[in-house]
Amino acid sequence: MKKLFLLVVCVIAFTSCYNTRIMVGDVNEKTPVVEINKVTNHHLIYGLLPLKDVDVNPQEYVGNRDSYMVKVNHSLVNILIEYLTFGIYTQTTTTFYVPLKDAENAK
């Protein structure tokens, strides 16, 4: 029993959060951005089967802007949920950002 517990602790300890950033238009990693929306994506079997339509259209969230950034994140909380359900249910978070100058012009 101790070996199983140690194995579970090691697996959880050696996992890491990951994120992917997609930059569109004149945005780069040094551009100051503002978060404008966040969506949670739900999947089954380690992310292989989506529970709903996974085609997220960025224009629904950023409007007609030409420059924006999309970040898909698999956080520690998402990983814990995945482990508690033995990989049956997984989730990621998609966050949309626009450059600070575009957000200020929209006001």
N, C-alpha and C positions, 0 to 999 in steps of 0.2 A: 504494500500500500504506500509506503514511503517513496518507493521508486516511481510509482505512477504520479504521485503528487509532485515530486521533483521534476519529472518529465513535463508535466503540465505547466509548472512555474517557469521552466526553461523555455518552453515554446512561447509562452506569453511574453517573457522578458526579452527574447531575441527578435520579436516582431517589431516593425516600425511603421509609423504613419507614412503615407506617401501622398504626394499631390502632383498633378499635372497642370501646367499653365499653357494656355493657348493664347497668343497675342495676335490681334488682328488690326491691321492699319498701322498708324504711326505710334503704337504703344511699344515700349521696350521694358526691360526689367528695372530700369531706373526712373521710369515715368511715375509720378505720384498719381495714384488711382483712388477712387471712392467706390465702395461696395454699394450696388443698387438693388440686388436681389439674390435670393438663395433658394435652391430647390433640392429636395432630398430624393434620391433615386433608389428604388427598391428592387432587389434581385433575389433569385433563388439559386442554390447550388453554387456557392462561391462566385456569384456574379454572372453565371452562364445564361440564366433564363430571367429576363425582365418580367416584373409583375404587371407593368403597364408599358405603354408606348415609350421607348427610350429616345426617340428622335426629338431632342430638345432643340427648338428653334430659337437661337439667340436673339433674333429680331423681336420676339415677344417680350423680352426682358430689357433689351438695350434700346429699343426703338429703331430709328433710322440712322443711328450713329455709325460712322465709318470706322472709328477706332474704339476698341474695347478689349477686355481680357476675360477669359473664361478659365476658372480654376476648378478642377475636379479633385476632391479631397477624400481620403480614406483615413479618418481620425482614430484615435485610441478608443473612443467610445464605440465607433463603428466596428473596430476589431474585436472589442469585448463582446458586443452583440453577436458577431459572427461566431466566436468561440462558444458562447453560451448555447447557441442553436446548432452547434457542430457543423457550421457551414451551410446549413439549409437556407437560412435567411441572411442576406448581406445588404448593406446599404452604403451609398456614397453621397457626398454633398457637392452639388455644382453651384458655384458662386460666380456672379457676373459683376464685373468692375468696368467703370468708364474713367477716362483721364479726368483729373481734377479740374482742368480748364474747361472741359465739356460740361461737367456737372455745374460749374459756376455760371456758365453761359445759359444753361437751361432754366435758371431761376428767374 
